[in-house]
């Protein structure tokens, strides 16, 4: 059974940084497309960043500020968030993208709050 466990959220001031981690189990992690999504209060969940075995992609709102990376040996995907803004406040979710032979999986979410 696939499990994704996030950590690293918290309260940070505007302009600050946080690094989120998501550790996977029960999956062939190294070949999976992994991503981060977020959901702010009263809004729909939105795409933040995605990483494959060879490429990354980002939402326009985080380009140049956030960096997604992975350590296959540790079965972990990271989201380094710099220059944080109040509008980055949300619950951040780790995602394993579906394939033709496996479903989509989500972590439980970790809260990120950017405030004075």
C-alpha positions as CSV (number, residue, x, y, z in Angstrom):
1,X,0.0,0.0,0.0
2,X,1.3,3.4,-1.0
3,X,1.9,5.9,1.8
4,X,3.1,9.5,1.5
5,X,4.1,11.3,4.6
6,X,4.8,15.0,4.5
7,X,6.7,17.1,7.0
8,X,8.3,20.5,7.3
9,X,5.4,22.9,7.4
10,X,5.0,25.7,9.9
11,X,4.7,29.4,10.5
12,X,7.2,31.7,8.7
13,X,7.4,35.4,8.2
14,X,7.0,36.9,4.7
15,X,10.3,36.6,2.8
16,X,11.3,33.6,4.8
17,X,12.0,30.0,3.7
18,X,10.7,26.5,4.5
19,X,11.6,23.1,3.1
20,X,8.8,20.5,2.9
21,X,9.6,16.8,2.7
22,X,7.5,13.8,1.5
23,X,8.7,10.3,2.2
24,X,7.0,7.5,0.2
25,X,6.6,3.8,1.0
26,X,5.0,0.9,-0.8
27,X,5.9,2.2,-4.3
28,X,8.6,2.1,-6.9
29,X,9.6,5.6,-6.0
30,X,12.4,6.2,-8.4
31,X,10.1,5.8,-11.5
32,X,7.2,7.8,-10.2
33,X,6.1,11.3,-11.1
34,X,5.9,13.2,-7.8
35,X,4.3,16.5,-7.2
36,X,3.2,19.1,-4.7
37,X,-0.2,20.8,-4.6
38,X,-1.7,23.2,-2.2
39,X,-5.1,24.3,-1.0
40,X,-5.8,27.6,0.6
41,X,-9.0,28.2,2.7
42,X,-12.0,28.5,0.5
43,X,-10.1,27.7,-2.6
44,X,-9.6,24.7,-4.8
45,X,-6.5,22.5,-4.6
46,X,-3.9,23.8,-7.1
47,X,-0.8,22.5,-8.7
48,X,2.5,23.8,-7.4
49,X,5.4,21.7,-8.8
50,X,6.1,18.3,-10.4
51,X,9.2,16.2,-10.9
52,X,9.9,13.3,-13.1
53,X,13.1,11.3,-13.5
54,X,14.5,14.0,-15.7
55,X,12.5,17.2,-15.5
56,X,10.7,19.6,-13.3
57,X,7.7,22.0,-13.8
58,X,6.2,24.7,-11.7
59,X,3.1,26.9,-11.4
60,X,3.7,30.4,-12.6
61,X,3.0,31.7,-9.2
62,X,6.0,29.9,-7.6
63,X,8.5,30.0,-10.5
64,X,11.9,31.3,-9.3
65,X,11.0,31.0,-5.6
66,X,10.2,27.3,-5.1
67,X,12.4,24.3,-6.1
68,X,11.3,20.7,-6.2
69,X,13.9,17.9,-5.9
70,X,14.1,14.2,-5.1
71,X,16.4,11.8,-3.4
72,X,15.5,8.3,-4.7
73,X,17.7,6.6,-2.2
74,X,15.7,8.2,0.6
75,X,12.4,7.8,-1.3
76,X,11.8,11.5,-0.6
77,X,10.7,14.5,-2.6
78,X,11.4,18.0,-1.3
79,X,9.9,21.4,-1.9
80,X,12.3,24.2,-1.1
81,X,10.2,27.4,-0.7
82,X,12.0,30.8,-0.6
83,X,10.8,34.3,-0.6
84,X,7.5,33.2,0.9
85,X,4.5,35.4,0.6
86,X,1.2,35.5,2.6
87,X,-0.6,34.2,-0.5
88,X,1.5,31.0,-0.2
89,X,-0.4,30.1,3.0
90,X,-2.1,26.8,2.4
91,X,-2.1,23.1,3.2
92,X,0.5,21.5,1.0
93,X,-0.1,18.0,-0.3
94,X,2.4,15.5,-1.7
95,X,1.1,13.6,-4.8
96,X,2.1,10.5,-6.7
97,X,0.7,10.8,-10.2
98,X,-1.4,8.0,-11.6
99,X,-0.1,5.7,-14.3
100,X,-1.8,3.3,-16.6
101,X,-1.4,0.6,-14.0
102,X,-1.5,2.4,-10.6
103,X,-3.7,5.0,-9.0
104,X,-3.1,8.5,-7.7
105,X,-2.0,8.9,-4.1
106,X,-2.0,11.8,-1.7
107,X,-0.3,12.6,1.6
108,X,-2.2,13.9,4.6
109,X,-1.0,17.5,4.0
110,X,1.1,19.9,6.0
111,X,0.1,23.4,6.9
112,X,2.3,26.4,5.7
113,X,1.4,29.8,7.2
114,X,3.1,32.9,6.0
115,X,2.4,35.8,8.4
116,X,4.0,38.6,10.4
